[in-house]
Amino acid sequence: MSITEGFAPYGDYKTWYRITGDLASGKPPLIVAHGGPGCTHDYVDSFKDVAATGRAVIHYDQVGNGKSTHLPEKGADFWTVPFFRAELHNLIDHLDIRGGYCLLGQSWGGMLGAEFAVERPAGLKALIIANSPAAMSTWISEANRLRADLPADVQATLLRHEEAGTTDSAEYMEATDVFNQRHVCRVVPMPDEVKRTFDAIGTDPTVYHTMNGPNEFHVIGTMKDWSIVGRLSTINVPTLLISGRYDEATEACVQPYADEIPDVRWRIFEQSSHMPHVEERKACMAEVSAFLDEKAP
């Protein structure tokens, strides 16, 4: 299996990408957009398995993250949905695949994918939205509901540090891990590729802290009021929704996608939380591959 890495110039910046497989295989390639905002491609690396079906898979690190240009000096006015949507368009044109491609977005990547798809971009053949909320208000309310089920001492620790503004403390991080092991990744210990992404956020949290907040459930960043509810009916390609039974992106978070997108199907992975691609890797890859082979052969 061939693997090609490179950089796509994006204005004054560079977007790192990796292609697994052959872009000239005949099947529309699959682009994988990672989450966060502010994660890296590492934790969604497993989607490269789809290349075994003869379809090239393109991973990339969004600007500000991973191997792409880092800009720790940039503020909230810089890190926006339009910036990342334009970056995705730029990557598509740089790779000369405007004639046909598929897009899979995980968590924030799925939110970005939806924002991309509602504009009916040229060349998009199929869309996969994995573990993504359609509105951050629902994500926050559902996170608070899940958080209320945590042990009382863990809840108390989280609240104490949030009120004190000490969310960077080791004690707060430990309490956060309890939530993560229930609703983010139920594989313990954390797989290496997932740990690499969490470590990368710790090294440069600029995008994550600016757009999201200190963690998955204390959302105080610029995305806290984001919603795509009411805009999804313009998506005109077959769409697969993925979520986990224990997902922080609960059914209530995902439901608007199922309600509004005209051509949609939804698979809930019963043994997974926020990362079925890690927690039930083989089953998840089989679902994605079968959907793409049916809808974008």
N, C-alpha and C positions, 0 to 999 in steps of 0.2 A: 504494500500500500504506500503510494507516494505521499510525502508530507512536504509542503512548501510554506515557508514563512516570509513575511515581508512587511513593509510599512506603506500605508496610503497617506500621502500628503493631504492634510485637511487645513487649509489656510496656512497659518504659521505653525501648525501642530502636526503630529504624526499619529496615525491609528495603526497599532500592530494587529496583524492578522495571521492566521494559520489555516491552510487548506489541507484537509485529509482526503485523499482520493484525487480524481481527475475531473477538472471542470468541463472537459470535453466529452464526458461519458455519455451524454445524451439525455440524462435525467436532470431536471432543474435542481441546482445545488441547494442545500439547506444552510441558511445563515442562522447562527445561534447568538442571541443577545442576552448577555448575563444580567443579573439583578443588582440590587443595592437600593438606590443608586450608589455606586461606589464600590462594588465588588470587582472581581476579576473573572476571567474565563475559566480558571482552574476548577472551581467546584461544579461547573457544568461540562467538564471535559468528557464525561462518559458519552455524550451525544455523538462523539466521533465514531461510536459503534455503528451508527446508521450508514457509514461509508461502506460497510461490508455488503450492502445491498446494491452497490454500484452507483451511489449518489454521493457526490462530493459534499463534505461538511466544512463549513467556514466558521471558525471561532474568531472573535476579536475582543480586544480590551478597549472599552470606551475611553476616550480622552480623559485624563485625570487619574487613570487607574492602570495597574499592571505594567505591561511593557510599553504602553503608549505614553504620550507626553504628559507629565505631571505639572500641575499649575496650582501649587499650594497658596499662592498669593491671591487667587481669584475669589471673589465673594458671591453672594447670593444672586446678584443680577446676571452673573455669567452662566451659572449652571442651570440651564432651563431645558424643558422638553424640546423646544424648537432647535436648540443647539445639538442635542443628541439625535434628533430625527434627521437633521441635515447631515450629520456625520454618517449615518447609515446610508443615506442616499449617495453620499460621496464615495463610500466604500463599494457600493454596488457598481457605480460608474467606473471606479478605478479598476475593478476586477473584470469589467466589460461583460457583465451578466444581466444587463437590463432587459435582455430578450426573454428571460425566464428564471425565476428563483423562488424558493420557499423561505419562510421566516418562522423561527421558533424563538419566543421570548419567555424567559423564566422570571417570575416575580416582577420586579421593576421592569425587566426586559419585556415581559408580556404587556405591561402598561404602555411601554414605548412602542411595542408591536401594534397594539390597538390604535394608538395615536397615529402611527404610520399608515395602517391599513384603512382607516376611515377616510383618508384622502384619495383612496383608490390609485395607488402608485402604479406606474407602468411596469409590467413584468411580474408582478406578484401573482403566484399561482395557488398558494395555499398558506394558511396561517395556523400556528400552534401557540396557544396562550396557556402557559404552565404556571399554576400556583400564584395567580395574580388577582388582586382586588380590582373591581371596577370603580370604586370610590374609596378614598382614604378615610372618610368619616366612618364608613362601615368597618374598614380594617381596624381603626382605632377602637371602636365600640366592641368589636369582637375580640380584639386583643385584651381589652379590659375584662371581658367575660371569662376568657381563658385564664387570665392572670388571677382572677378571683378564686379559681380552683387550685391554685398553688398552695403549698403549706403556709400556715399563718406566719411563721417566722420569716419565711422567704418574702412574703408580701410586705411585712413590716420593714425588712432590710431595704427592699427596693424603694418604698415610699420615703423612708428616712433619708436616703442618699439623694433622691430626686428633689426633695424639699430643701436639702442643704446644698444642692449644686455640686455634689461630689460623686457624680456618676462615672468618674474615671478611677474610682477606688477599687482595690482588689476585692473587697467584700461585696461591692455592688456587682462586679463582673461575675463572681461566684454565684450570686443569686440569679443573675441573668442566665447562667448556664442551665439552671434547673428548668427554666422556660424553654430554652433552646433544645434540650434533650427530649422534651415532650412534643414540641410543635414546630421545630425547624429541621432537625436531623436526628432520628431515633437510633442511628447507628452509633454505638458507644464502644470503644473510644472513637472520636471523630475521625473519619477517613482522611488520609494525607491530603488529597486534593481539596477537600473542604477546609482543612486547617490552613492550607496555603492561602486561601482567600481571606479567611478571618485574620491571619497574620498580616496580610497585605493591607487590610483596612486599618489595623493597628499602627502600621508603619506610616501610612498617609491617609488619614480619615477625612480629608478635605471634602470630597463629594458626599460621602455618607452622612457626615455630621451636618453639612449645609442643607442637603435636600431632605434627609430623613430625620436624623437625631442620633442619640447615643446608642440606641439598640432597636430591636424589631417592634417593641411595644410602646416605647416612650417617644412618640413621633412629634417633634416640635420644629421640624425643618420646613423648607419652602414648599414641600409637596403635601403638607398636612390637609390642605383644602382641595386637592386635585380630585377630579371626577371625570369619567367619560360616559357616565350614564346619560341616556337620551341621544347619544351621538353614534351609537354602534350599528344602527340599521343600514348605514351606507357601506359597510364592509361587504364586498361582492365576491369574495373567494371562500371556498370551503374552509371551515375552521374547526380545529380540535381543541377542546378544553381538557386540561389535566389538573387534578388536585389529589390530595391525600386525605384519608379519613381523619387523621389527627392534625391536619394542616392548619397553620396560623391563617392561611388564606381559606377561611371556612366556606361552607356552601353558601352562606349569606353573602360573602364577599364576591363569589364567582357568579352567582345567579343572574345578574344583569346581562352578562355575556350570553348566557344560555337563552335569556328572554328576548334579546334584541337582535342578535346576529342571525340573518336569514338561514344560512346553511351551516348548521352547527351540530356537533356531537360532544358528549362530555363523558370522560372516564375518570372515576374516582378509584384510587389505589388503596385497598383496604388495610395494608400493613405499613402505610407511609404517612409522613407528615408533610413538610414543605419541600422534600427532595426525593420524589419517587424515582428520579433518574439515578439516585445513589441507593436508596432504601430498597427498591424493587427494580434494580437495573435491567435485568433481562426482560421482564414483562413490560417495562416502560419503553424500552427500545423496540420491542416487537410491536407495540401499539403505534408508536410514532412511524415506524417503517411501513407498516401495513396501511396506515392512513395516507401517507405520502405516495405509496405505490398505487393506491386506488385513485387518488385525487390529482396527482401531479406526476404521472408516469414519464 
